[in-house]
Amino acid sequence: MQPRTIVILGSTGSIGTQAIDVVDGAPHLFNVLALSAGGANLELLARQAVHTRAAAVGIAQGDAAELRRLIEDAAAVAGLRDYRPDIFAGPDAAATIAAIPCDVVLNGITGSIGLAPTLAALASGATLALANKESLIVGGSLVKEAAHDGQIVPVDSEHSAIAQCLRSGRRDEVDRLILTASGGPFRGMNRDELRGVTPAEALAHPTWDMGLMVTTNSATLVNKGLEVIEAHLLFDVPLDRIDVVVHPQSVVHSMVQFVDGSIIAQASPPDMRLPIALGLGWPDRVPRAASPCDWSQATSWTFEPLDPEAFPAVSLAKDAAKQGGTYPAVFNAANEEAVEAFHAGRIGFTDIVDTVDSVLSEHSGSSELTVESVLHAEEWARTRTHDRLAKSIL
């Protein structure tokens, strides 16, 4: 594999920090040109900038002068007193960074705010290693039409697994996609039991170490619903041919079933560095990106059907995707607001998906999908969610 220049969006988050680990493990393959982050952790961003010697750094929020000072301090400690990257600040910073000419843009931003950077990366011609599933889900046809064939490489472990499994046959031989779900911390609980779970319990994921939003979405299985929509858009497989199965060990990351009944699975210990490395190097693999399964130890892998009554988010996401247009954007935005309300102690756990369902039922949709219609739908969904929650609390 030839050395590649990369840009990392969301560098201080879980995906971004692990991406830098991957780069550190293969410095002969990757060179970081630029970083961007939300701005909540300027000290870490400054250290990352000095460590990678990125030529440009962006923050969505925060004081650019303060970031400059922190970078200068970190550079002095590292003996790099002449290191002075370009700094971009403001809501358009990530999109500006994403447009910098490079080989690969890794979009590790959480939430639909990643849409503009996704479109900017695609317009630049770079390969887009996509961990920001929301930008594809809310952008839908906008994102697909902006991308040339093979330009988007999935970084979610499930979609990375499917992309690998699809190498085993022709597209016309694919029968269905099977996404695996860990089941989160509440696997096996019924709806009544779920009503009383706490925010702390929702963040105690048994397998993955993720941020507040993604971890909560994994507990409600909203994340799996979003992944079903993402798989539908990425691989052009109809929604009724995408299944979800619960696999608590999180070793089999997803599967593809072919027309002859054969099922190909991708398996590895749960470690996001593997799909990140594959996203950066696609279609080539990065040697020793992560540890393989240890076959010297006895192990068992189990699979269980999803309980749609206790966890209705997957069915609700499919319904939103079937409606198309701005419905997926409303699904995502209403969920983000409901998750914040849950962690603020204003609603219960099961109220999250119930609220999303209610808001979706009121949405009239948009026949034309544009950036403006997506933003308008999201604003409507957030306002309507706030209004509904305020009335339910009174």
Summary of the structure (lengths in Angstrom):
residues: 394
radius of gyration: 20.7
end to end distance: 60.1
largest distance: 62.5
contacts: 1396
relative contact order: 0.11
helix: 49%
strand: 15%
